[in-house]
Amino acid sequence: MEEVKFEEGQLNADRHTFLREHKKLKTEHELAQRELQDHKRNTEALQRLHAQGIIDERGHYIASKKRPLDEKY
């Protein structure tokens, strides 16, 4: 009987460890997903600016005769 109680205690401890690790991994996954979405939005914004001729392929501002350098965006 004591052996069964000991094993039951071990199973409960293992269960709590598993649940704690699962919660940690889930939180880390959610953070990684948010970061990925942020990177995707930034990439899309840079691609739009490049397509509009505002920045070059390296992300540097392209001066234009139509737009003075000090113009605010």
Protein Blocks (a to p, Z undefined) as FASTA:
>chain_A
ZZmmmmmmmmmmmmmmmmmmmmmmmmmmmmmmmmmmmmmmmmmmmmmmmmnomacfkopa
cddfklcfklcZZ
